[in-house]
Structures are given as structure tokens and as C-alpha cells.
């Protein structure tokens, strides 16, 4: 019998099995313990080396054959003999239910861009996730504003807001905490006004002097707003004011006003400040005169009409007026309170003038009818003749001058009061002498007022002698009852030139040969003597 020892028995086969005969891992990060059965059983070296061959899945394996799942799919677990025989055994394992975390994210702009240069421009970003088989490749986008400002959508579209730099970040949604980011430079942006504050440049927002002013100032936010200019306006509440383009408020009327600054950048942002105004003098700008009840007529004798003056503006400091009548063909009386009392028919224009020094006035025309105007005085005058004389059987035409001129009844009743003489008078004022002497002619108004006028008339016995001249003749006219008479022509110094007997009603002296100068013509007889001066011109 031969005893053999020290022989090496190589491995001829290896069978790999999973615990419980399993060849699958279905839980996230799950494990499966493998066993390698070596044949022959008496192989000298039964030790093996474990390894994983990743297929569509992924896993790791420990030196003791414990497989840990990494990614869904299939992997091959291999046990290789350590005796150098090269013998191995393997098992295909199916992995499911694995979560593959994100390990890296790269953020890029469309076309590789990292700038936005247009006002409110946009840039679409892309997040590239590793590994490519990460279970959850979704990301959440966010913006970290630096010197600039922007917004970002849920799909990674960046919209520029203000110039500067911002950082766009894509954060993995799988809870791994992994993120990627990209620095973006923004230019060419219009930064709208977001908020404004208005204040008085000095002190409280109060104007207390007549036509006083208050300078306003405005603070605009943000500080980097592209257009910080504003438009000023004023809203009159109980007071009144104006405001210029630089925010200077000028008071007009007492009360409160609201000054408003509105951004010019189209943002619609504005700010207000309430200003109190006191001690203002508001001048009258217009006056409308109306009759009470809308009337513009007075139709009753001595009727009245209360006039009213409506003042504009309603807050004028001094609303008092002075009433006056400025024109018209009628007559009336006007009180200080604007009460118009009719006197005569016609039209009158009444004016209400402001007492505040503005010189503003309003007018109204009033028509007056049905007025009875009594005679106030009568003056008796001789028509077409200066002398208040006539002769026995002579006639004198008289006239009655009535005041006022617009008296309703201008007719008169004529009568004579005989004195030393006597006369009669017709209805139309023709006086005829009856006996020489003095009479009084009376004209009495027919309007019932009792007003009368008088004129004393002298009645002479005869008709007077009349002497008139032309360049070549002196003509003497003598009434028949004074014939015969005698006429003489003398120089101014008494030198007799010629005489004539007058035996007809007309006597003529030829003076064409006389030198220029002054001469005296006399007419006389036993009843009458008359004389007159004549002048012959050079």
C-alpha cells in the first residue's frame, strides 16, 4: 500500500446561490447574501474572490459575498476560485426599487449665454443632472440676487429686472442637496419706481400767507430706479391751489388740497401729501345778476323788483357788491340792497360791482311798463318871440314846457288871470289882448297833480312901429291907425339928412349914397314916438 500526501486538489466547479434561493433585490439599497459552493468538496483551497459585473443595473459586493443594490436592472455576481484554477461561478441578480441620487448638476444658458442685455429680457437655462440614471432628475430653480435683480420661472427661464449680476441655481429635488448654479450678468434694464414719499421741503405742510408758496420734495425708491422724474398735480378738496413742474405749491383759497407726485416711468406709482391753506384772499371772478323769481320786468306803477348778485367763485373772500344804474331810457330808484323801484316806463341797466377791488361786475336789463309819471313843473313860454307883450286885438302863441320830459300826461289847461288888462286864451294857448294892461297866463297840468305854470303878459294899446334896413334902404312900417306920421333921418351927431311924411303903412329911405357909419331913424306924430339906430357897414 502506497500512502500519498501533500497533493493539491484544484477546484473544478463553483455554484453561486442567493440566500433562500433568491436572485433579486427589490428594496432601495437592499442586500442579498450569496454563497459559493465549491467542488470537489476536498479541494485544497475553497476560498473565493467575489466581484460584480454591472449589466443594466448596478450593485456592489463585499468580500464575503454580500451584494448591495445601487441601481435598477441586472447585475452578475461572480465567485472566482483563489487556487489559481480560474474556475468561477456566477449568479444573475435582478435589482428593482432603487433610488439613484443626483451627484452633480451643471447649469447652462441657451446657446451658452450668460448675459441678458434687453430690457426685461429672458434667458432659458438648462440643468444637466449626473448621473444620467439618477432616479429623480427634476430640479427647483431659484435666483440669488447680487448687484442685479431677476426672477426665474419653474422651468428655468430667467427674466431680467435690474442691471447687475444674479446667480441662477438648480437644486435637485431628490433630497440629495446637490445643486448647480450659473452667474448671469444683466444690463440694459429699466428699473421701475416701486414706492415714493412726498414731504414739505421745510416745516409743516401749511401755507398761511396770501398767495404763499410751499416747496415739496419727493423721495423715489428703489434708489436705482431708471427714471426718477415725476409729474406734479394738485387735487383741490376744500381749498384751492396750483402747483408747478418743480413741486412749488401756490395757495389760492383756504381749505385743504392734496399735492400728488406721479412717476413718469409708466409704473403708475404716486404719492400724496395733504396741505392746509389759511389766510387767503379769493377775488371775485364773475357776477351774475338776476331778478327775484327770474323776473326782468316791472309792470305795476311804482312796482319793485329785488335784484340778486350771484358771486363766482363761491369761496370769494368778499362777496359784497355795490349796486348802480348805468344806462337806459327809463327811470327808477335803486337801493343799496339792490331793490329797484320803478318810476317811468322804459328800460334800465342795473350793475352789481364787486367791492373786493377786482373791478368785476355783472349787469341785467330791466323793462319797466305801466308807470304813471306825474308832472313836476310847468314853465310857460312865448313861442317864436322873446318879448312877453302883445297888443289889443293882437295874438301871442304860448307854449307849456313840461318836466319831467317823460311825464305820462303832458297836456295842460290854459287860463288867464286878468289884472290891469284883460285877455282871452284858446285851448291851444293862443292869447288875444282885449284891453291894455297886465294879465297872467296859467297852464295847469291835466294829470291831476295840480302843478301849474304862470307867465305875466303886457298888453299894449297899439301895434308897434317896425324899422328894418337893407344895404341900400331903410324900411319903416307903420300901423294904419298911426297914420299920418313923420319920419326923419339924422347922423349920430344930430345932423339932419332928410325927412318924409308917412301917409301909407310903409316908408322907404334910400341910403345907398350915405357914407358908412351910424345913423338915427325917428318916427313920430301926436300919439307915438319911436327911434332906432342903423349902421352902414364899410
C-alpha positions in Angstrom: 0.0 0.0 0.0 1.3 3.3 -1.0 0.4 6.4 1.0 0.3 9.7 -1.0 0.3 13.1 0.8 1.0 16.7 0.0 -1.1 16.7 -3.1 -3.1 19.9 -4.2 -6.6 19.2 -5.2 -7.9 22.0 -7.5 -11.4 23.5 -7.7 -13.4 22.1 -10.5 -16.6 23.9 -10.1 -18.4 26.7 -8.1 -22.1 27.2 -7.7 -23.4 30.6 -6.5 -26.7 30.9 -4.8 -28.6 33.6 -3.0 -29.9 33.3 0.5 -33.1 31.5 0.5 -32.6 30.8 -3.2 -33.3 34.4 -4.1 -31.8 36.1 -7.1 -33.5 39.5 -6.7 -33.2 42.7 -4.6 -36.4 44.9 -4.5 -35.8 47.4 -1.8 -33.9 50.6 -2.1 -30.3 49.9 -1.0 -31.3 46.3 -0.3 -28.8 43.5 0.2 -28.6 39.8 -0.8 -26.1 37.3 0.8 -24.6 35.0 -1.7 -23.0 31.6 -1.0 -20.3 29.9 -3.2 -20.4 26.1 -3.1 -17.0 24.7 -4.3 -16.5 21.3 -5.9 -14.8 18.9 -5.2 -15.6 19.2 -1.6 -12.0 18.2 -0.8 -10.5 20.9 -2.9 -7.4 22.1 -1.3 -8.3 25.8 -1.4 -12.0 26.5 -1.2 -11.6 30.3 -0.8 -13.1 32.5 -3.5 -13.0 36.2 -4.5 -16.3 38.0 -5.1 -16.9 40.6 -7.8 -19.8 42.3 -9.6 -20.3 42.7 -13.3 -22.8 45.6 -13.7 -25.2 45.0 -16.5 -28.3 47.2 -16.9 -28.3 47.6 -13.1 -25.6 48.4 -10.6 -24.5 46.9 -7.3 -21.6 46.4 -5.0 -20.4 43.2 -3.4 -18.4 42.6 -0.2 -15.5 40.2 0.2 -18.0 37.9 1.9 -20.4 37.9 -0.9 -22.9 40.4 0.4 -24.5 42.2 -2.6 -25.8 45.8 -2.1 -28.2 47.2 -4.7 -27.3 50.5 -6.3 -29.4 50.9 -9.4 -32.3 49.0 -11.0 -31.5 46.4 -13.7 -29.5 43.2 -13.7 -26.0 42.6 -12.4 -23.9 39.4 -12.3 -22.3 38.3 -9.1 -19.2 36.1 -9.6 -17.2 34.0 -7.2 -13.7 33.1 -8.6 -11.6 30.4 -7.0 -8.5 31.6 -5.3 -6.4 28.5 -6.1 -5.4 29.7 -9.5 -7.6 27.2 -11.3 -9.5 30.1 -12.9 -12.7 28.4 -12.0 -15.7 30.7 -11.1 -19.4 30.6 -10.6 -21.9 33.4 -11.0 -25.5 34.4 -10.4 -27.6 37.0 -12.3 -29.4 39.2 -9.9 -32.4 41.4 -10.8 -32.5 44.7 -8.9 -35.6 47.0 -8.6 -36.9 49.7 -6.4 -33.6 51.5 -6.2 -33.2 55.3 -5.8 -30.2 56.8 -7.6 -29.4 60.2 -6.0 -28.1 63.1 -8.0 -24.4 63.6 -7.7 -23.9 66.7 -9.8 -25.8 69.4 -11.7 -24.4 71.7 -14.4 -26.4 74.8 -15.3 -26.0 76.4 -18.8 -27.7 79.2 -20.7 -29.3 78.8 -24.1 -26.6 78.9 -26.7 -24.0 79.1 -23.9 -25.2 82.7 -23.0 -24.6 84.0 -19.5 -25.9 87.6 -20.2 -29.2 89.4 -20.7 -28.9 92.8 -22.4 -32.5 93.6 -23.4 -35.0 95.4 -21.1 -36.9 92.7 -19.3 -35.1 90.2 -21.5 -35.1 86.5 -20.7 -32.6 83.6 -20.8 -33.7 79.9 -20.8 -31.5 77.8 -18.6 -30.8 74.0 -18.7 -29.8 71.8 -15.8 -27.8 68.7 -16.8 -28.0 66.1 -14.0 -25.5 63.4 -13.2 -25.6 60.5 -13.1 -27.7 60.2 -16.1 -29.7 57.4 -14.5 -30.5 59.4 -11.3 -33.9 58.3 -10.2 -35.2 61.9 -9.9 -33.7 64.3 -12.3 -36.1 67.2 -11.6 -34.8 70.4 -10.1 -36.1 73.5 -8.4 -35.0 76.8 -9.9 -34.2 79.9 -7.8 -32.4 83.2 -8.1 -29.9 84.7 -5.8 -29.9 88.5 -6.5 -26.5 90.0 -6.3 -25.9 93.6 -7.6 -28.7 93.0 -10.1 -32.2 91.6 -9.8 -34.1 89.0 -11.8 -36.9 86.4 -11.5 -36.9 82.8 -12.6 -39.7 80.5 -13.6 -40.3 76.9 -12.6 -38.9 75.9 -16.0 -35.7 77.8 -15.6 -36.5 81.0 -17.6 -34.7 84.0 -16.1 -36.4 87.4 -16.6 -34.2 90.5 -16.0 -35.4 93.1 -13.6 -32.4 95.4 -12.8 -28.8 95.7 -14.0 -26.0 93.8 -12.3 -25.3 90.2 -11.6 -27.5 87.4 -10.3 -26.9 83.7 -9.6 -29.4 81.2 -11.0 -29.5 77.9 -9.0 -30.9 74.5 -9.9 -31.4 72.3 -6.8 -32.0 68.6 -7.1 -35.5 67.5 -5.9 -34.3 64.1 -4.7 -33.2 65.4 -1.3 -29.6 64.9 -2.1 -28.9 68.6 -1.5 -27.0 68.8 -4.8 -27.3 72.0 -6.8 -25.6 73.7 -9.7 -25.6 77.4 -10.5 -24.7 80.0 -13.1 -23.7 83.6 -12.7 -25.7 85.8 -15.1 -24.8 89.4 -16.0 -27.8 91.8 -16.7 -27.6 95.1 -18.5 -29.9 97.5 -20.4 -32.7 97.2 -17.8 -35.3 99.8 -16.9 -35.9 99.8 -13.2 -39.4 101.0 -12.4 -40.3 103.0 -9.4 -41.7 100.9 -6.6 -42.5 103.5 -3.9 -42.4 107.3 -3.4 -42.7 109.7 -0.4 -43.7 113.4 -0.7 -42.8 115.9 2.0 -42.6 119.6 2.5 -39.1 120.9 1.9 -39.2 122.8 5.2 -41.5 122.6 8.1 -45.2 121.5 8.1 -47.4 121.3 5.0 -49.2 124.6 5.7 -49.5 127.8 3.7 -50.6 130.7 5.9 -49.8 133.9 3.9 -51.9 135.3 1.0 -50.8 133.6 -2.3 -48.0 131.9 -0.3 -46.0 129.0 -1.6 -44.7 125.7 -0.3 -41.9 123.8 -1.9 -42.4 120.0 -2.0 -39.8 117.2 -2.4 -40.1 113.6 -3.4 -38.1 110.5 -2.5 -38.1 107.7 -5.0 -37.5 104.0 -4.3 -35.6 102.0 -5.3 -32.5 104.1 -5.5 -31.5 102.6 -8.8 -34.8 103.3 -10.5 -34.0 104.2 -14.1 -36.4 107.2 -14.3 -36.8 109.1 -11.0 -38.6 112.1 -12.6 -42.2 112.8 -11.5 -45.2 114.9 -12.7 -46.8 117.1 -10.0 -50.5 117.8 -9.8 -52.9 119.2 -7.2 -56.3 117.9 -6.2 -58.5 120.7 -4.7 -60.5 119.4 -1.8 -62.0 122.2 0.3 -59.2 124.7 -0.6 -57.6 125.6 -3.9 -54.0 125.9 -5.1 -51.8 125.4 -8.1 -48.5 123.5 -8.5 -45.7 123.9 -11.0 -43.5 121.3 -12.6 -40.9 121.5 -9.8 -43.4 120.9 -7.0 -43.9 124.5 -5.9 -47.5 124.9 -4.5 -49.1 128.4 -4.7 -52.1 129.0 -2.4 -55.4 130.4 -3.9 -58.2 129.6 -1.4 -58.5 128.5 2.2 -59.0 124.8 2.9 -57.1 121.6 2.1 -55.6 120.4 -1.1 -53.8 117.2 -2.0 -50.5 117.5 -3.9 -49.6 114.4 -5.9 -46.3 113.3 -7.4 -46.7 110.6 -10.2 -43.8 108.6 -11.5 -43.0 109.3 -15.2 -41.8 105.8 -15.9 -45.2 104.3 -16.5 -45.2 102.3 -13.3 -48.4 104.2 -12.1 -46.8 104.7 -8.7 -47.7 108.0 -7.0 -47.5 109.6 -3.6 -49.7 112.3 -1.9 -49.4 114.9 0.7 -52.3 116.9 2.3 -51.6 120.7 2.6 -53.6 123.1 4.8 -54.2 126.6 3.4 -55.3 129.6 5.5 -55.5 133.4 5.3 -56.1 133.5 1.6 -57.8 136.4 -0.3 -60.0 135.0 -3.0 -61.0 137.6 -5.6 -64.4 137.6 -7.4 -64.1 136.3 -11.0 -67.7 136.6 -12.1 -71.1 138.1 -11.1 -74.4 137.1 -12.4 -77.3 139.4 -11.7 -80.9 138.1 -11.7 -84.3 139.3 -10.7 -86.1 137.6 -7.8 -88.1 134.8 -9.3 -86.2 135.1 -12.6 -88.1 138.3 -13.4 -86.7 141.0 -15.7 -89.7 143.3 -15.8 -91.7 145.7 -13.5 -95.3 146.0 -14.7 -97.0 147.8 -11.9 -97.0 151.5 -11.1 -94.2 152.3 -8.6 -93.5 148.5 -8.5 -90.4 147.0 -7.1 -88.0 144.1 -8.1 -85.4 142.7 -5.7 -82.2 142.0 -7.6 -79.7 139.3 -6.7 -76.0 139.0 -7.3 -74.5 135.5 -7.6 -70.8 135.6 -7.0 -68.2 133.3 -8.5 -66.2 131.6 -7.0 -68.4 130.6 -4.2 -65.5 130.9 -1.7 -64.6 134.5 -2.7 -63.3 136.4 0.4 -65.6 139.4 -0.1 -69.0 138.8 -1.7 -70.4 142.2 -1.2 -71.4 144.4 -4.2 -72.3 148.0 -4.9 -75.5 148.5 -6.9 -75.8 151.2 -9.6 -77.8 152.1 -12.7 -75.6 152.6 -15.7 -77.9 153.4 -18.7 -81.4 153.2 -20.1 -84.3 155.3 -21.2 -86.4 154.5 -18.2 -86.2 155.8 -14.7 -86.1 154.0 -11.4 -84.7 154.2 -7.9 -82.1 151.6 -6.7 -81.4 150.9 -3.0 -78.0 149.8 -1.6 -79.5 146.4 -1.2 -80.4 146.1 -4.9 -84.2 146.9 -4.6 -85.3 148.5 -7.8 -88.4 150.8 -7.7 -89.9 151.8 -11.0 -90.5 155.5 -11.8 -91.0 155.8 -15.6 -91.6 153.4 -18.5 -88.6 152.2 -20.5 -85.5 150.1 -19.9 -82.7 150.4 -17.3 -79.5 148.5 -16.9 -78.5 147.7 -13.3 -75.0 146.8 -12.4 -73.6 145.0 -9.4 -69.9 145.7 -8.9 -67.7 143.7 -6.6 -66.3 145.5 -3.6 -63.1 143.5 -3.4 -61.2 145.7 -5.8 -61.3 143.1 -8.6 -63.5 145.5 -10.7 -65.6 142.6 -11.7 -69.3 143.4 -12.3 -72.5 141.8 -13.7 -75.4 143.6 -15.3 -79.1 143.0 -16.1 -81.6 144.9 -18.2 -85.0 145.5 -16.7 -88.0 146.6 -18.7 -90.4 148.9 -16.9 -94.0 149.4 -18.1 -97.4 150.8 -16.9 -95.8 153.6 -14.9 -97.7 156.9 -14.3 -95.2 159.8 -14.3 -96.7 162.9 -12.7 -95.8 166.4 -13.9 -93.3 168.1 -11.5 -93.2 171.6 -13.0 -94.5 173.7 -15.9 -92.8 176.7 -17.5 -94.9 178.9 -19.7 -93.0 180.4 -22.6 -93.8 182.6 -25.6 -93.4 180.8 -28.9 -91.1 182.3 -31.5 -90.7 185.6 -29.7 -88.6 186.9 -26.8 -91.0 189.6 -25.6 -93.8 188.9 -23.2 -96.0 191.6 -24.9 -98.9 191.8 -27.3 -101.4 194.4 -28.3 -105.1 195.0 -28.0 -106.6 192.5 -30.5 -103.1 191.1 -31.1 -102.3 187.4 -30.6 -99.5 185.7 -28.8 -98.8 182.0 -29.1 -97.7 180.4 -25.8 -96.2 177.0 -25.0 -96.0 174.9 -21.8 -92.7 173.3 -21.1 -93.4 170.1 -19.0 -91.0 168.4 -16.6 -90.1 165.6 -16.5 -89.9 165.1 -20.2 -91.4 161.6 -19.9 -94.4 162.7 -17.8 -97.3 160.4 -18.6 -99.8 163.3 -19.3 -98.3 166.4 -21.0 -101.5 168.2 -21.8 -102.4 171.4 -20.0 -105.5 173.6 -19.4 -104.9 177.2 -20.4 -106.5 180.1 -18.4 -106.0 183.8 -17.9 -105.9 185.8 -14.6 -106.8 189.4 -15.7 -105.0 192.2 -13.9 -104.8 195.8 -15.1 -105.5 194.4 -18.5 -107.8 191.7 -19.9 -107.2 188.9 -22.4 -108.7 185.6 -23.5 -106.8 182.4 -24.4 -107.7 179.4 -26.6 -107.4 175.7 -25.7 -104.1 175.6 -27.6 -102.5 178.6 -25.8 -103.2 181.5 -28.3 -103.6 184.6 -26.2 -105.6 187.6 -27.6 -105.4 191.0 -26.0 -108.7 192.7 -25.1 -107.7 195.8 -23.1 -104.3 197.2 -22.3 -102.5 196.3 -19.1 -101.1 193.2 -17.3 -102.5 189.7 -17.3 -101.2 186.4 -16.0 -101.4 183.3 -18.2 -101.8 180.0 -16.3 -101.0 176.5 -17.7 -102.4 173.7 -15.4 -101.4 170.0 -15.8 -104.3 167.7 -16.8 -102.7 164.8 -14.9 -104.4 165.7 -11.6 -101.2 166.7 -9.9 -102.3 170.3 -9.6 -99.0 171.5 -10.9 -99.3 174.8 -12.9 -97.0 177.4 -14.5 -97.6 181.1 -15.0 -96.3 183.9 -17.2 -97.1 187.7 -16.9 -98.0 189.2 -20.2 -98.2 193.0 -21.1 -101.0 194.1 -23.5 -100.2 197.3 -25.3 -102.8 199.6 -26.8 -101.2 199.6 -30.3 -99.1 197.5 -32.5 -95.5 198.7 -32.5 -93.7 200.5 -35.3 -91.2 198.3 -37.2 -87.9 199.6 -38.6 -85.6 197.4 -40.7 -82.8 198.0 -43.2 -81.0 196.6 -46.2 -77.7 197.8 -47.6 -79.5 200.4 -49.8 -82.8 201.1 -47.9 -84.3 201.8 -44.5 -87.9 200.4 -44.5 -90.4 201.9 -41.9 -93.7 200.0 -41.3 -96.4 202.0 -39.5 -99.8 200.6 -38.5 -102.7 202.3 -40.3 -104.2 203.8 -37.2 -101.0 205.8 -36.6 -101.2 207.5 -40.0 -100.3 210.2 -40.9 -96.8 210.3 -39.3 -93.5 211.8 -40.0 -90.0 210.1 -40.4 -86.6 211.7 -40.1 -83.0 210.5 -40.8 -80.2 212.1 -38.8 -76.5 211.4 -38.3 -75.3 210.1 -35.0 -74.4 213.6 -34.0 -77.8 215.1 -34.9 -77.2 216.5 -38.4 -80.4 216.3 -40.4 -80.2 214.3 -43.6 -83.8 214.0 -44.8 -87.4 213.8 -43.6 -90.6 212.3 -45.1 -94.3 212.4 -44.4 -95.7 208.9 -43.9 -99.1 208.5 -45.4 -99.1 204.8 -46.1 -98.1 201.8 -44.0 -94.6 201.7 -45.5 -92.0 204.4 -45.9 -88.6 203.9 -47.5 -85.3 206.0 -47.2 -82.6 205.5 -49.8 -79.3 205.2 -48.0 -77.2 203.9 -50.9 -75.3 207.2 -51.2 -74.6 207.6 -47.5 -71.1 207.1 -46.1 -70.5 204.1 -43.8 -71.4 205.0 -40.2 -74.1 205.0 -37.5 -77.4 206.9 -38.2 -80.7 207.5 -36.3 -84.2 207.0 -37.8 -87.1 208.5 -35.9 -90.9 208.2 -36.4 -93.4 210.3 -34.6 -96.8 212.0 -34.5 -99.1 213.2 -31.8 -99.7 209.7 -30.5 -96.4 207.9 -30.7 -92.7 208.5 -31.0 -90.1 205.8 -31.9 -86.5 205.8 -32.9 -83.8 203.3 -34.0 -80.1 203.2 -34.8 -78.9 201.8 -38.1 -75.3 201.1 -39.2 -74.0 201.3 -42.7 -71.0 199.0 -43.0 -67.7 199.7 -44.7 
